[in-house]
Amino acid sequence: LITSCIGCLLLTYSRYLSASVSRESAIFQMGLTCNTFTVLMFASPLSTMALVIRTQSTKSMSFPTSLASTAMGISWFLYGILIGDYFVQIPNFLGMVLGIIQLVLFTWYGLKKQPTLLPA
């Protein structure tokens, strides 16, 4: 997956370097590519959220990761508003909403700690 992401970014960047694409078009294409990967990253916990709802337990979710993802989505969304850039605002708004949903699940179903392994 990481290799695919890097490959897509390099392909988009190489189109930017070619003379057949204008600078504005290249920036737009790179923005769409990066936004696609950002939304995919934020949407990755959706299957886990479905499991949490089905089992009514948050054992399968990481609270620190959910909290950090939400904070990142909020901060980048606010930054996007400040600079007036929809490429920053839209995917991070979606990330903020998905992160808040994850935190609501922790509120509803409680914070279940993962079992820790004790040294033998």
RODOMAR-666701 format. One line per field, with one value per atom (N, C-alpha, C): residue number from 1; residue in one letter; chain; atom name; y negated, x negated, z. Coordinates in steps of 0.2 Angstrom, whole numbers, padded with zeros to 4 digits, always signed. Example, Ala and Ser with C-alpha at 12.3 -4.5 7.8 and 13.67 -1.06 7.14 Angstrom:
# residues 2
k = c(1, 1, 1, 2, 2, 2)
r = c(A, A, A, S, S, S)
c = c(A, A, A, A, A, A)
a = c(N, CA, C, N, CA, C)
north = c(+0028, +0022, +0016, +0011, +0005, +0000)
east = c(-0066, -0062, -0066, -0064, -0068, -0064)
up = c(+0039, +0039, +0039, +0035, +0036, +0039)
***
This chain:
# residues 120
k = c(1, 1, 1, 2, 2, 2, 3, 3, 3, 4, 4, 4, 5, 5, 5, 6, 6, 6, 7, 7, 7, 8, 8, 8, 9, 9, 9, 10, 10, 10, 11, 11, 11, 12, 12, 12, 13, 13, 13, 14, 14, 14, 15, 15, 15, 16, 16, 16, 17, 17, 17, 18, 18, 18, 19, 19, 19, 20, 20, 20, 21, 21, 21, 22, 22, 22, 23, 23, 23, 24, 24, 24, 25, 25, 25, 26, 26, 26, 27, 27, 27, 28, 28, 28, 29, 29, 29, 30, 30, 30, 31, 31, 31, 32, 32, 32, 33, 33, 33, 34, 34, 34, 35, 35, 35, 36, 36, 36, 37, 37, 37, 38, 38, 38, 39, 39, 39, 40, 40, 40, 41, 41, 41, 42, 42, 42, 43, 43, 43, 44, 44, 44, 45, 45, 45, 46, 46, 46, 47, 47, 47, 48, 48, 48, 49, 49, 49, 50, 50, 50, 51, 51, 51, 52, 52, 52, 53, 53, 53, 54, 54, 54, 55, 55, 55, 56, 56, 56, 57, 57, 57, 58, 58, 58, 59, 59, 59, 60, 60, 60, 61, 61, 61, 62, 62, 62, 63, 63, 63, 64, 64, 64, 65, 65, 65, 66, 66, 66, 67, 67, 67, 68, 68, 68, 69, 69, 69, 70, 70, 70, 71, 71, 71, 72, 72, 72, 73, 73, 73, 74, 74, 74, 75, 75, 75, 76, 76, 76, 77, 77, 77, 78, 78, 78, 79, 79, 79, 80, 80, 80, 81, 81, 81, 82, 82, 82, 83, 83, 83, 84, 84, 84, 85, 85, 85, 86, 86, 86, 87, 87, 87, 88, 88, 88, 89, 89, 89, 90, 90, 90, 91, 91, 91, 92, 92, 92, 93, 93, 93, 94, 94, 94, 95, 95, 95, 96, 96, 96, 97, 97, 97, 98, 98, 98, 99, 99, 99, 100, 100, 100, 101, 101, 101, 102, 102, 102, 103, 103, 103, 104, 104, 104, 105, 105, 105, 106, 106, 106, 107, 107, 107, 108, 108, 108, 109, 109, 109, 110, 110, 110, 111, 111, 111, 112, 112, 112, 113, 113, 113, 114, 114, 114, 115, 115, 115, 116, 116, 116, 117, 117, 117, 118, 118, 118, 119, 119, 119, 120, 120, 120)
r = c(L, L, L, I, I, I, T, T, T, S, S, S, C, C, C, I, I, I, G, G, G, C, C, C, L, L, L, L, L, L, L, L, L, T, T, T, Y, Y, Y, S, S, S, R, R, R, Y, Y, Y, L, L, L, S, S, S, A, A, A, S, S, S, V, V, V, S, S, S, R, R, R, E, E, E, S, S, S, A, A, A, I, I, I, F, F, F, Q, Q, Q, M, M, M, G, G, G, L, L, L, T, T, T, C, C, C, N, N, N, T, T, T, F, F, F, T, T, T, V, V, V, L, L, L, M, M, M, F, F, F, A, A, A, S, S, S, P, P, P, L, L, L, S, S, S, T, T, T, M, M, M, A, A, A, L, L, L, V, V, V, I, I, I, R, R, R, T, T, T, Q, Q, Q, S, S, S, T, T, T, K, K, K, S, S, S, M, M, M, S, S, S, F, F, F, P, P, P, T, T, T, S, S, S, L, L, L, A, A, A, S, S, S, T, T, T, A, A, A, M, M, M, G, G, G, I, I, I, S, S, S, W, W, W, F, F, F, L, L, L, Y, Y, Y, G, G, G, I, I, I, L, L, L, I, I, I, G, G, G, D, D, D, Y, Y, Y, F, F, F, V, V, V, Q, Q, Q, I, I, I, P, P, P, N, N, N, F, F, F, L, L, L, G, G, G, M, M, M, V, V, V, L, L, L, G, G, G, I, I, I, I, I, I, Q, Q, Q, L, L, L, V, V, V, L, L, L, F, F, F, T, T, T, W, W, W, Y, Y, Y, G, G, G, L, L, L, K, K, K, K, K, K, Q, Q, Q, P, P, P, T, T, T, L, L, L, L, L, L, P, P, P, A, A, A)
c = c(A, A, A, A, A, A, A, A, A, A, A, A, A, A, A, A, A, A, A, A, A, A, A, A, A, A, A, A, A, A, A, A, A, A, A, A, A, A, A, A, A, A, A, A, A, A, A, A, A, A, A, A, A, A, A, A, A, A, A, A, A, A, A, A, A, A, A, A, A, A, A, A, A, A, A, A, A, A, A, A, A, A, A, A, A, A, A, A, A, A, A, A, A, A, A, A, A, A, A, A, A, A, A, A, A, A, A, A, A, A, A, A, A, A, A, A, A, A, A, A, A, A, A, A, A, A, A, A, A, A, A, A, A, A, A, A, A, A, A, A, A, A, A, A, A, A, A, A, A, A, A, A, A, A, A, A, A, A, A, A, A, A, A, A, A, A, A, A, A, A, A, A, A, A, A, A, A, A, A, A, A, A, A, A, A, A, A, A, A, A, A, A, A, A, A, A, A, A, A, A, A, A, A, A, A, A, A, A, A, A, A, A, A, A, A, A, A, A, A, A, A, A, A, A, A, A, A, A, A, A, A, A, A, A, A, A, A, A, A, A, A, A, A, A, A, A, A, A, A, A, A, A, A, A, A, A, A, A, A, A, A, A, A, A, A, A, A, A, A, A, A, A, A, A, A, A, A, A, A, A, A, A, A, A, A, A, A, A, A, A, A, A, A, A, A, A, A, A, A, A, A, A, A, A, A, A, A, A, A, A, A, A, A, A, A, A, A, A, A, A, A, A, A, A, A, A, A, A, A, A, A, A, A, A, A, A, A, A, A, A, A, A, A, A, A, A, A, A, A, A, A, A, A, A, A, A, A, A, A, A)
a = c(N, CA, C, N, CA, C, N, CA, C, N, CA, C, N, CA, C, N, CA, C, N, CA, C, N, CA, C, N, CA, C, N, CA, C, N, CA, C, N, CA, C, N, CA, C, N, CA, C, N, CA, C, N, CA, C, N, CA, C, N, CA, C, N, CA, C, N, CA, C, N, CA, C, N, CA, C, N, CA, C, N, CA, C, N, CA, C, N, CA, C, N, CA, C, N, CA, C, N, CA, C, N, CA, C, N, CA, C, N, CA, C, N, CA, C, N, CA, C, N, CA, C, N, CA, C, N, CA, C, N, CA, C, N, CA, C, N, CA, C, N, CA, C, N, CA, C, N, CA, C, N, CA, C, N, CA, C, N, CA, C, N, CA, C, N, CA, C, N, CA, C, N, CA, C, N, CA, C, N, CA, C, N, CA, C, N, CA, C, N, CA, C, N, CA, C, N, CA, C, N, CA, C, N, CA, C, N, CA, C, N, CA, C, N, CA, C, N, CA, C, N, CA, C, N, CA, C, N, CA, C, N, CA, C, N, CA, C, N, CA, C, N, CA, C, N, CA, C, N, CA, C, N, CA, C, N, CA, C, N, CA, C, N, CA, C, N, CA, C, N, CA, C, N, CA, C, N, CA, C, N, CA, C, N, CA, C, N, CA, C, N, CA, C, N, CA, C, N, CA, C, N, CA, C, N, CA, C, N, CA, C, N, CA, C, N, CA, C, N, CA, C, N, CA, C, N, CA, C, N, CA, C, N, CA, C, N, CA, C, N, CA, C, N, CA, C, N, CA, C, N, CA, C, N, CA, C, N, CA, C, N, CA, C, N, CA, C, N, CA, C, N, CA, C, N, CA, C, N, CA, C, N, CA, C, N, CA, C, N, CA, C, N, CA, C, N, CA, C, N, CA, C, N, CA, C, N, CA, C, N, CA, C, N, CA, C, N, CA, C)
north = c(+0006, +0000, -0006, -0006, -0012, -0013, -0008, -0008, -0011, -0009, -0011, -0019, -0021, -0028, -0032, -0030, -0033, -0033, -0028, -0027, -0032, -0033, -0038, -0045, -0046, -0053, -0055, -0050, -0051, -0052, -0048, -0048, -0055, -0058, -0064, -0070, -0069, -0074, -0074, -0068, -0068, -0071, -0071, -0074, -0082, -0084, -0091, -0093, -0089, -0091, -0091, -0087, -0087, -0094, -0095, -0102, -0102, -0096, -0095, -0097, -0098, -0100, -0107, -0111, -0118, -0117, -0122, -0122, -0121, -0125, -0125, -0118, -0115, -0108, -0103, -0104, -0099, -0100, -0106, -0107, -0104, -0105, -0102, -0095, -0092, -0084, -0082, -0085, -0083, -0084, -0089, -0090, -0085, -0083, -0077, -0071, -0069, -0063, -0063, -0068, -0069, -0068, -0072, -0072, -0064, -0061, -0054, -0050, -0050, -0046, -0049, -0055, -0058, -0055, -0055, -0052, -0045, -0041, -0034, -0033, -0037, -0036, -0037, -0043, -0044, -0039, -0036, -0031, -0024, -0023, -0016, -0013, -0017, -0014, -0013, -0014, -0013, -0005, -0001, +0006, +0008, +0005, +0006, +0003, -0003, -0006, -0002, +0001, +0006, +0012, +0014, +0020, +0017, +0011, +0008, +0008, +0006, +0005, +0012, +0017, +0023, +0027, +0026, +0029, +0025, +0019, +0014, +0014, +0014, +0014, +0010, +0006, +0003, +0006, +0012, +0016, +0016, +0016, +0016, +0009, +0004, -0003, -0006, -0010, -0013, -0020, -0021, -0028, -0033, -0032, -0038, -0039, -0034, -0035, -0039, -0037, -0041, -0048, -0049, -0056, -0060, -0057, -0061, -0062, -0057, -0058, -0064, -0064, -0069, -0076, -0076, -0083, -0085, -0080, -0082, -0085, -0081, -0083, -0090, -0092, -0098, -0104, -0102, -0107, -0109, -0104, -0105, -0108, -0106, -0109, -0117, -0119, -0126, -0129, -0126, -0129, -0130, -0125, -0126, -0132, -0133, -0139, -0145, -0146, -0152, -0153, -0148, -0150, -0150, -0148, -0148, -0142, -0136, -0131, -0125, -0124, -0118, -0112, -0111, -0105, -0103, -0108, -0106, -0106, -0110, -0110, -0103, -0101, -0096, -0089, -0086, -0080, -0080, -0086, -0086, -0087, -0090, -0091, -0084, -0080, -0073, -0069, -0070, -0067, -0069, -0075, -0078, -0074, -0074, -0071, -0064, -0060, -0053, -0052, -0056, -0056, -0057, -0062, -0064, -0058, -0055, -0049, -0043, -0042, -0037, -0039, -0046, -0048, -0047, -0048, -0047, -0039, -0035, -0028, -0026, -0029, -0028, -0031, -0036, -0039, -0034, -0031, -0027, -0020, -0017, -0010, -0010, -0015, -0015, -0014, -0016, -0015, -0008, -0003, +0004, +0004, +0006, +0007, +0013, +0013, +0019, +0023, +0030, +0034, +0033, +0032, +0031, +0038, +0039, +0045, +0044, +0048, +0047, +0051, +0049, +0053, +0059, +0064, +0071, +0071)
east = c(-0004, +0000, -0004, -0010, -0014, -0017, -0020, -0023, -0018, -0012, -0007, -0006, -0005, -0005, -0010, -0016, -0022, -0023, -0021, -0021, -0016, -0010, -0005, -0007, -0010, -0013, -0019, -0023, -0028, -0026, -0021, -0017, -0014, -0011, -0008, -0013, -0018, -0024, -0027, -0028, -0032, -0027, -0021, -0016, -0017, -0019, -0020, -0026, -0031, -0038, -0037, -0032, -0032, -0029, -0031, -0029, -0022, -0019, -0012, -0006, -0008, -0003, -0005, +0000, -0001, -0003, -0006, -0007, -0001, +0005, +0011, +0014, +0014, +0016, +0013, +0006, +0002, +0003, +0004, +0006, +0012, +0017, +0024, +0024, +0020, +0019, +0016, +0010, +0007, +0011, +0015, +0020, +0025, +0028, +0033, +0030, +0024, +0020, +0019, +0016, +0015, +0021, +0027, +0033, +0036, +0035, +0038, +0034, +0028, +0024, +0026, +0027, +0029, +0035, +0040, +0047, +0046, +0043, +0042, +0039, +0034, +0031, +0036, +0040, +0045, +0050, +0052, +0058, +0055, +0049, +0047, +0050, +0051, +0055, +0062, +0065, +0072, +0074, +0070, +0072, +0071, +0066, +0066, +0072, +0074, +0080, +0086, +0087, +0092, +0092, +0086, +0085, +0086, +0084, +0086, +0093, +0097, +0104, +0107, +0105, +0108, +0107, +0101, +0099, +0100, +0101, +0102, +0096, +0090, +0084, +0079, +0075, +0070, +0063, +0062, +0056, +0052, +0056, +0052, +0050, +0051, +0049, +0043, +0039, +0034, +0036, +0037, +0039, +0034, +0027, +0022, +0022, +0023, +0023, +0029, +0035, +0041, +0041, +0038, +0037, +0033, +0027, +0022, +0025, +0028, +0031, +0036, +0040, +0045, +0042, +0037, +0033, +0030, +0027, +0024, +0029, +0035, +0040, +0043, +0044, +0046, +0041, +0035, +0029, +0028, +0028, +0027, +0033, +0039, +0045, +0045, +0044, +0043, +0038, +0032, +0027, +0029, +0033, +0036, +0041, +0044, +0049, +0045, +0040, +0035, +0032, +0030, +0026, +0031, +0037, +0042, +0041, +0039, +0037, +0042, +0046, +0051, +0047, +0041, +0038, +0035, +0035, +0033, +0039, +0044, +0050, +0055, +0056, +0061, +0059, +0053, +0051, +0050, +0048, +0047, +0053, +0058, +0065, +0068, +0067, +0069, +0066, +0059, +0055, +0058, +0059, +0061, +0068, +0073, +0079, +0078, +0074, +0073, +0070, +0065, +0062, +0066, +0071, +0076, +0080, +0082, +0087, +0083, +0076, +0073, +0073, +0072, +0072, +0078, +0084, +0091, +0091, +0089, +0089, +0086, +0080, +0077, +0081, +0085, +0089, +0095, +0098, +0104, +0102, +0096, +0095, +0089, +0086, +0081, +0074, +0070, +0063, +0060, +0060, +0058, +0050, +0047, +0039, +0038, +0032, +0030, +0026, +0027, +0023, +0015, +0012, +0005, +0001, -0004, -0008, -0013, -0013, -0018, -0024, -0030, -0036, -0036, -0038, -0038, -0044)
up = c(+0000, +0000, +0000, +0004, +0004, -0002, -0005, -0012, -0017, -0017, -0022, -0021, -0014, -0013, -0016, -0014, -0017, -0024, -0027, -0034, -0038, -0035, -0037, -0036, -0031, -0030, -0035, -0036, -0041, -0048, -0050, -0056, -0057, -0052, -0052, -0053, -0049, -0049, -0056, -0059, -0065, -0070, -0070, -0075, -0074, -0068, -0066, -0070, -0070, -0073, -0081, -0083, -0091, -0093, -0099, -0102, -0104, -0105, -0108, -0103, -0096, -0091, -0088, -0087, -0085, -0077, -0074, -0067, -0063, -0065, -0061, -0061, -0067, -0068, -0064, -0064, -0060, -0053, -0050, -0043, -0041, -0046, -0045, -0045, -0049, -0049, -0043, -0041, -0035, -0029, -0029, -0023, -0023, -0028, -0028, -0026, -0029, -0027, -0019, -0016, -0009, -0005, -0008, -0004, -0004, -0009, -0010, -0004, -0004, +0001, +0008, +0009, +0016, +0018, +0014, +0015, +0017, +0013, +0014, +0021, +0023, +0029, +0035, +0034, +0039, +0039, +0034, +0033, +0035, +0036, +0038, +0044, +0049, +0055, +0054, +0049, +0048, +0049, +0047, +0048, +0056, +0059, +0066, +0070, +0068, +0071, +0070, +0065, +0064, +0069, +0070, +0075, +0082, +0083, +0090, +0091, +0086, +0087, +0088, +0084, +0084, +0091, +0093, +0099, +0106, +0105, +0110, +0115, +0112, +0115, +0111, +0115, +0111, +0112, +0113, +0114, +0108, +0102, +0096, +0093, +0097, +0095, +0099, +0097, +0101, +0102, +0109, +0111, +0109, +0110, +0109, +0101, +0097, +0090, +0088, +0090, +0089, +0091, +0097, +0099, +0095, +0093, +0089, +0082, +0079, +0073, +0073, +0078, +0079, +0079, +0084, +0085, +0078, +0074, +0068, +0063, +0063, +0058, +0060, +0066, +0068, +0067, +0068, +0067, +0060, +0056, +0049, +0045, +0048, +0045, +0047, +0053, +0055, +0051, +0050, +0046, +0039, +0036, +0029, +0028, +0034, +0034, +0034, +0038, +0038, +0032, +0028, +0022, +0016, +0017, +0012, +0006, +0008, +0004, +0005, +0000, +0000, +0000, -0003, -0003, +0004, +0008, +0015, +0019, +0018, +0022, +0021, +0015, +0014, +0017, +0015, +0018, +0026, +0028, +0036, +0039, +0036, +0039, +0040, +0034, +0035, +0040, +0041, +0046, +0053, +0054, +0060, +0062, +0057, +0059, +0060, +0057, +0058, +0065, +0066, +0073, +0079, +0078, +0083, +0084, +0079, +0079, +0083, +0082, +0086, +0093, +0095, +0102, +0105, +0101, +0104, +0105, +0101, +0103, +0109, +0110, +0117, +0123, +0121, +0127, +0128, +0123, +0123, +0126, +0124, +0126, +0131, +0133, +0138, +0135, +0139, +0137, +0140, +0135, +0137, +0136, +0141, +0141, +0137, +0133, +0130, +0135, +0135, +0140, +0139, +0144, +0144, +0146, +0143, +0144, +0150, +0155, +0160, +0159, +0160, +0159, +0164, +0161, +0164, +0169)
***
